[in-house]
């Protein structure tokens, strides 16, 4: 979505457009700016309130904000600001105290103002767009990770919805094809701050095979952009259950995706309540280096008849975001266990559940002293040696006990301590080890356990 910037003069607005990523470039590298005199502050307050009254999606709220700002200006409260940045902070505090809208904000950024008030040659504009596109590519369009977890659970993490659908779509397509055969899918939105609503809709298209309404957008003129799932936009569909992880910084477009999937009954939400930003935002230049971000539209759901502004998306299973992943995995495994009659599958799922519990409890595990770990180093032989069971070898490296694989092409595995003599493999297989000592403290035996059973080893 493009941010539109309007320079306010006495009689009219001058309108510019710029990509949203540029809005915050060098925002923190700017100096604090000069201290404004009372007259300049009055002009600024007038510019801000006129822009609000003209463009804000809620006219009744802009009237309240105008009353607050002008009242506090007349009281001389803004004269206390030592510089322009402090003034913007005072204005923001009063705006949010009057009506809490996280997308509504005054910022001091003269660099942006100068850029917008300068006639930029087409060649420079094209160069800037190419630089921003290259930056998107360097970040892989904020797609972070895709993998298959124990229990045949898919996991996908996406940290932003970039606006270039031509380049984003192949990445999205490849990621979803990778998890197409999993039993359930976890989509991690805990670190996603939003982005393009068109990309959000493109992502949602993979999960539905019929046209249904998703988040509509109503602008300040009461015009409505209705958005529907388009089944023809993807060549394959994902039918598995979907679990979305959320956190307190899940915001804007990430909330759009989560809200739509949740209320269309297509996904279960696990984690913290999200940030609560549902208003598409434009920017307006108010003079003296100040920019005001104003929500000029609002989101609307046909399912709830409202949106998530100020409230956030409330999870189906509330839990701290750092524990959301394990919670979602456990929910999936319990669900799969309840639906299968296959005894081998039940055994495997029960093992995966137990391994998950052990791994979660071991996250803040004790530190096993090196003198104890060193006792476990060496080679162990199983009671029965065959193609599936061979010797196990362990070494101590960087204060960790390592399962050393005999084949150089196979990676070694770090062991996570559960107790002083019990360990779980750190590779998500859920394999566990228990070392046994005699009465003199000498290590003599080892028990290797997995869902397939238990194997006894003797130390050589």
N, C-alpha and C positions, 0 to 999 in steps of 0.2 A: 504494500500500500504506500502511495506517495504522501509525504507530508506537504501541505500547502502553506506557504508563508505569505503573510500580508503585512505590508508596511502601512501603518496608520498615519494619515495626515488629518488636517482639520476637516476636510470634506470627503475624502475617499480613501479606499484601500488600494495599494499596489500589490499584486499577487505574483508570487514566485513559487516554483516547485523544486524540491530536492529530495533525494532518497533519504529515508529515515536514519540510516546508519550514520550519515554525515552530521545529523543533529547534535550528536554528542562527541564528535571528534574534537580533541583538545579541550574538552569542557573543564578538565581539572588542571590543564596547563595554563589557563588564563590567569592573569593576576586578579586580585580582588576588586579592582576598579575604583574610581573616585567616590568620594562622599558627595551625594547630591544635595543641593540646597532645597529648601521647602518648596519653592516654585517648580523646580524640575520634578520633584517627587509628586506634586499635584498633577502635572502633565502626564507622568507615567501612570498614576492611579487612574486617571481619566481614560488613557489609552487602553489599559487592561480591562476596565469595566465596559467600555464601548465594544471591545472585541467579544467579551463574554455575552453581552446583550445581543450582539448580532449573530454569533455563531454557536453558542453553547446549546447542547441538545435539550437541556432543561431550563427554559426561560424563567420559571419561578425560582429556581436555585440561583441563577445568575443575578436576579434582583436582590436576593438575600446577601450574596457575596459583595455586590456593589455597595449595599448599605453598610456592611461591616468595614470594608476598605475605606470608604469615604468618611465614616464616623471616626475610625482610628487615625486617619490622616488629619482630620480637623483637631483631634486631641494632641497632635504632634508626636504620636508614638513612633512614626517612621523616621523622624529626625534623629532618633537615637542610633540609627545604623551608622557605623563607622566607615562603611564602604558599600559599593554596589552589590557585592555578593551577600553581605549581611542583610541588605535591604530586600533582596529576593527571598532570603530565608524568612524574614519577618512576614512578607506578603504571603508566602506559602503556608506558614503557620496559621495565619488568620483565615486563609481560604479553606484549609482542611478542617479547621475548628468550626467553620460555618457549615460546610457540606463536604463530607469525606468522599473524595474522588481521586484515586491514586494516579489517574491519567491527567489530572488538572494541575498545572504547575507553572510558576514563573521562574525563568532561569536567566542568569547573566552570562552572555557569551558574545562579546563584540566581534570575535573572529567570524562567527557565522553571519552576523549582521553585515560586516564589511564585504564578505564574500557575496552575499545576496544583493547588495546594493551596487555591486560592480558588474558591469556588462562583461560577461564571460564569452569568449569566442567559442563557436561550436566545436572547434578542434580540442579545446581544453575540457569542455563538457564531456566529449567522447572519451578523452584520456581518463578523466575522473571515473567515469562509468566503467571503463576497462579495469582500472585499479581496484574498484570495489568488487567487481566480478572476480578478479584474481584473488582478492582477499577471501571471498566466499569459497573459491576453489581450494585455497590453502587450508581452510577450516573444514573442507569436505562438506560444505553446506550444513555444518553443525551436526551431521550424522556421525555418531561416536563409535557405536559398537553393535554387533549382532553375533549371537552365539546360541548353541544348543546346550541346555542345562540338564542335569540328571532328571530322569522321568520323562525324557523327550519333551521338555518345555523350551519353547523359543524365548529369546530375550533380545530386545531391541532398545537402544538408547538414542534419542534424538534431542538435541539441546536447542533447536531453533528452527523456525519455518522460513527459509530463505525464499525470496520472491521469484527467482528465475526458474520457472517450471520446466523450461526446456532442458536445463541441466540437472535439476533436482529429480525429475521423474525417473531417469534411468537408475539413479542411486536408490531411490525408494523401491523401484521395481525389483532390483537385485536383492535388496535386504529382505523384502517380503517373500521372494522366491526361496531364499535360503531357509526360511522358517515355515514354508508352506506345508510340510509334512509333520510338523510337531503337534502334540496333543493339546497344547494350550500355549498362549502367547502373552508374555509380559512386556508392556511398552512403558519405558521409563521416561516420565515427564518431570522428574523431580528437579532437574536443572535447566528446564526449558522456559525461557522468558518470553516466548511468543514469536510473532512475525506475520507473514502474509496469510490473510484469510483464504486466499485462493489455494495456497499450498495445503492449508488445513483441510479444505474440502477435498482436494486431490488425494490426500492420505485416507480420508474417510471412505472414499469410493471403493477401496479394496475390501471393505467389510460388509457390503450390502449388495444384494442381487436384484433390488427393485428400487424404484424412485421413492424416496421419502424426504420430508423436510429436515434440514439441519438449521444452523444458526442464521437467521435473517438479520439484515442490517438496515436500521431506520435512521435517516439523516435528519438534520435540523429543519429541513423543509417538509418533514413527515413523509418523504418519499421512501419506499421500501425496496431494498434489493433482496429478493427471495432466493435462497440457496437450497438446492435439492441435490441429493445423491444422484449421480449419473452412472448407471451400471455399465454403460458402453465405454466409459473412460479407462477401464482396465481390462486386460485380457484374461485375468484369473481372479478368483475370489478366495478370501481366507475365511474358513468356516469354523475354526476352532474357537473355544472360549477365550475371551480377551480380558486381561487384568492390567489396569493402568496405575502406575505408581505416581503419587503426587507429593509435593513438599510446599513449604511456605513461599518459596521463590518460583513455584509454578505460576505463570502469569500470562494474561492476555490471550494470544493465539493458542498457547498450550492449554489454557482453561477452556477455550472455545472447543478444541478437539475433545477434551475430557468430558465437558458438559454435554456435548452432542452425543458422544458414545454412551455415556451413562444414562441419559434420559430417553434414548431410543432403545434402551434395554440391550445394548450390544456389548457393554463392558462393565466390569466390576472395578470400582475405584478403591485403592488401598493406600493409606498414608496420612499425611497432614492435610488440613484444609488449605486450599491454594490461596494465592495473593489477593484475588478479588478485583481484577481489572477487565471490564467488559466493553469499554467504550473506544472505538476507533478514534484516533486523535490526529488533529492537524496543528500546525504551528503558526504563530503570528508575531511579526516583529512590532514591538511597542515603542521603539526608540531608545536612545541612550545605551544601546548594547543589550537590551532586555528582550527576551523571547518568551511568549506565553503559549504553552501547550494546551489546547482546548479540545475536549471531546466534541466532535461535530456530528457524531452518530452514536447509536446504541445498539446493542445486540438484543435479539428477541427469539425466544424459543416457543414453538407451537405446543410443545409438551408441557412446559411450566408456566407459560404466559408471562415470563419475566426473563431475567438473566442472572449473572453471578456478580454483578458490580457491588463492591463493598462487603459482600458476604463470602466470596470464594466458592469453589466447588467443594461441597462437603462429601467426604469419602464414605463408601458403604462400610468399610472397615477402618475406623480411625485408629491410627498408630503413628508413633514418631517416624519421620521419613527415613531415618537411618535403619529402622527395623522393618520397613515396608517390603523390601525384597524378600526376606525370609518368610514374612507373613504370607505374601502372595504365593510363594512356592509351596508353603504348607497347605494353603487353601486348595491349590490345584491338585496336590498329591492326595489329599483327603477325598476330593471329588472324584478323581480317577479311581481310587481304591473302592469307593462306594458303587462304582458302575461296572466293575469287572468281575467275572466269575472264573477267570483263569487263575489257577492256583499259583503257577509260576509268576504271573504278573502281580498277583497280590503280594507274594513274597518279596519281589523286587521293589514294589512301591512302599511296603512297610520298611524295608531296609533304607530306602531313600529318605523316608520320613525320619527315621531314627538318626541317620547320618546328618540330616539337616539340623536336628535338635542338638546333636553333639557339636557340630560346627558352630552353631550360633552361640552355644554356651562357652565355646573355646575362643571366641573372638577376643575377650579380655583375659586370655589364659595366663596362668602363672609363668614366670620365667624359670625354666629348669636350669640349674647350674651346669656349667660345662663339665665339671668333674663327674656329674651324674650321666650326662649325655655321652661322654667319652666311654663309659662302661658298655653302652649299647653298640658301639662301633664294632665292626667285624663282619664275619660271614656266618650265615645260618643255613642249615640244610633241612628240607622237609622229610617227614617220615617216609613218604612215597615220592620218588622222583620220576616224573613223566614229562610229556610235552607241555602240560599246563603248569606243572609245579617244578620250579628250579630254585637254586640257592638264592637267598636274599642277602644283599650286602649294604652296609650302612657306614657313612663317614660323617665327621663333624666339620662343618664349614660355616664360617661367619656366625658362630653361636647358634647354629641350627643343625638338627639331625637330618641328614639327607639319605633318601633311599637311592643308592647308586645302581643305575641300570647297566647290565653287562654289555649291551649293544650301544655303541657311541651315537648311533642315529636316533636313539630313543632318549628323550629328555629325562633327567633325574627329577625326583619329586621331593619337595620340602615337607617335612612332617610337622604338624601342628600339635603341640602338647595339650592333652586334656587333663592329665595328672602327671605325676612324676614318672610313671611307667606306662602310661597309655597315650597313644598318638592317633591322629586321623590324617589321612593323605590330604595334601593341600591342592589336589587336582580335580576336586568335585566328583571323584568316583565314589567317595564315601567309605573306602577301604580303611580298616582300623588295625592297629597293632597293640599288643600287650606283651611287655617284656617281663620275664619271671626271674627272680633271684633266689638263691638258696639262703640258708640261715646265716651265712657269712657275708651276704651282700654281693656274691658273685653272680653275674648274669649267666643263666644256664639254658633258658628256653624262650621261645617266642610263639605267640598265637596270632595268626593272621586271619582276619574275619572280613567276609563280604557277604552279599546276599546269596551267593552260591554255597556258602557254608564256611566251616572253620578248618584251618590247616595248622598242624603243630610242627614247629621247627626246633631243632637243637643247635646250640651255638657250637661252632667248630673251634 
